[in-house]
Amino acid sequence: MTLLDSLKPAFRAVIVNWKPMLLIQVGAIALVLTYYQSPGLQAWCVGLAGFKERGGLPFAAIAGAIAGGIVPEVAKFLTNNRAKPQSWREVACVAAYFACMGLSVDIMYTGMGHLYGMDHHVVTVLKKTATDMGLFCPICAVTTTVLVFTWKDYRFSWPATKAAFRDGGYFDRYIKVLLPNWMIWIPVISAIYSLPVNLQFLTAQLAEAAWSLVVVHISQGENEQVKA
């Protein structure tokens, strides 16, 4: 399998979902630009950060579920994107996955804040990006993504999922998620870590929604033969 073969599913995912992805990304850019011009938005982000701190891990889980499971479906609806629609069970599974991922990411961000600090210096941003993309991403995020999304696409059957992973099937799926993850998230997460702390949470959720569109499409494409 060549590098191009590994990246083709991601390219197809972007092409098919470019409208909802563009809608989400425009929203993220507008949020960042408006933040620096609007004292009202800055105050609202401060309030949201305080609410998030009081809500703790349950809030992180709910936010992750909404960002990864609900926002992408709303964006597809608003842009009239009907490619490979998901059932309610699939949407619920994706939302539950991103809820767990929200918990994991919140714990990681808190830990890195204590370890590296909360400043926006270049060295701090590089340390956080390297830890996120070099450890958390390949060990935790991509591993669970391949497992959960393959299980979902094989109609929630563990025997079928295990069979799909035989003869290099797991590694093939792993690489086809890992490489696009790095391509999309390394520049995005570096930018997020460079933003004011109060703006990082909302921006990260919008980025998570865009990534959800990509990873769902990659997974469906790899396992679409079981839909017949």
N, C-alpha and C positions, 0 to 999 in steps of 0.2 A: 504494500500500500504506500503510495507516494504522498508527499506533503499536500499536493493539489487534491488528491483523492480525499484526504482527511478534511480539507476545507470546503469542498464542494457542497456538502449538506448545509453548512452555515451560509454560504453565498445564496443558495436557493431559499433558505429561510428568510434572509434579508430581502430578497427580490419579492417574494410572495407577501411579506408582511411590511413592506416599506411604508405604506400609508399609516397604519396604527403606530409603527415605530417612530415615524416622523412627527406624528401628533404628540407622542409622549416626550420626545426629545425637544421639540419646540417649547413644550410646557416647562421642561427643565431649564432650558436656556432663558426663557422669559422670567422664570422664578429668580435665577441668579442675577440677571441684569436689573430686575425691578428691586431686588433686595438692596442694592447699593444706592438706589435713588429714592426709596420709600421708607421713611422712619416708621410708618405704620406697619409695613410688612416686617421690618426688623423687630419691632415690638411683638408682633404676632409670633414670629419665629422664636423669640425669647420665651414667650408664654408656652409655645408648643414644646420647647426643650424642657421647661419646668414640668409640664404635664407628663412628658415622657419619663422624666426622672422619677416622678411620683408614681407613675403607672408601673415602672419596673419591667420585668421580663414579660408579664402578660400583655402589656402594651406593645412590646416589641413583636410578640407573636401575632397579635391582631393586625398590626401594621404590615408585617410580612405577608400574612394571608391576603390582605386586601391588595397590596402592591403586586404580588406575584400571581394571584389567582383571579382577582376581580377586575382590577384596572385594565389588564390586557384584553379581557373579554369586552369591557365597555369601549375601549379604544377600537377594537375590531368592529363593534356594532356601529360606532359613530362614523367610521370610515367605510362602512358597507363591505367589510372584508369577511367573506364566508368560506375561505379556503380551509378544508379539513376541520369542520366544527367539532367541538368536544361535547360529550354528554355531561349531564350534571354530576355524575359520579367522577368523571375525569377532572372536571373543574374543581370539585371538592378535594380530590386527591392532590392536585397541583397546589391549591390553597393551603392544605395541611402541610405539604412539603415546605412551602415557603414560610409558613408559620414557624416550623422547626428551624428553618434556616435563619429566620429573623432572630430567634433566641440565640443561636450559635454566633451570629454576627455581632449582636449586641454584647455578648460576653467577651468576644474577641476584641471589639473596639474598646471596651472598658479596660481590659487587660493591657492592650497596647498603649492606652492613655497613661496608665500607671507606669508602664515600663519605659516608654519613649517620651512621654510628655504630650501636652495638648497644643503646643505651638505649631506654626506653619513653616518653620525653617526647612530648607531643602533637605538637609540630612534627616530630619524627623520624618518628612514625607517619604523619602526613599526607604527608610527603615520599615515604616508601616506597609508600604507597597510591597516590599520584598517579603515580609512576613505573611501578608495576606495572600499574595499570588504564588509565593514559593512554598508555603507550608499549608495554610488553610485550604487554598483552592485545590491542589492536586490530592491532598490526603483526605480531606473531609467533603468539600463541596462537590467535586466532580464524581467521587466515588459513590456518594449517596444519590446524586442526580441520575447516574447510569442505572443504579439498582432500582430506584423508585419509579422512574419514568419507563423503564423497560417493563417492569411489573404492571404498570398502568396500561401500557399499550398492548400487552399480552392478556388483556381482559382480567387483570388481577389474579392471574394464575401463577403460583410459585413453581410448579413443575414445568410449565412452559417457559418461564423466565430462566430457570436453571438450564434448560435445554438450549435456550438461545445463547447462553454464555459459554457453551462448550466449543471446543475447537477454535479458540481465539476470538470467539464472539464478544466476550466481555472487553478484551483489550481493544478490539476494533471500535466498539462503541465509546470506550473511555477516551481514546485519542480524538475521536470526532467531536467530543464535547470539550476536552481539555484545550485543544488548540484555539478554537473560536473563543473560549472563555478568556484565555490569555490575550487574544487579539482585541477583544472588546473591552475587557475589564482593566487591563493594565493602564491604558491612558485615562479611562474613566475614573478609576479609583484613585489614581495619582491626583487628578483634578479635584476630586471630592475631599481628599485629605488636605488639599491646599486651601479649601474654602473656610470661612468662619465656622466655628463649631456649631453655632445655632442653625446654620444652613445645611450642614452635612446630612442630617437625617432625612429631610424632605428630598434632597437631590438624590441620595442613595436609593430611596424608595422608587423614584421615577426611573432610575437606571435599572433597578431590579425588575420593574414592569416590562421594560424593553427587552431585557435578557430573557424573561419568561417567554415572550413571543418566539424568540430564536430557539431556545432549548426545547420547547414543546414541538416546534416544527421539525427540528433535527430528529428528535426521538420518534415522532410519528413516521417520518420518512424512512428511518432505519427499520421500523417494525410494521410497515403498512401491509406486508403480505398476510399478516394474521387477521386483517380486517375483512378479507374476502369472505 
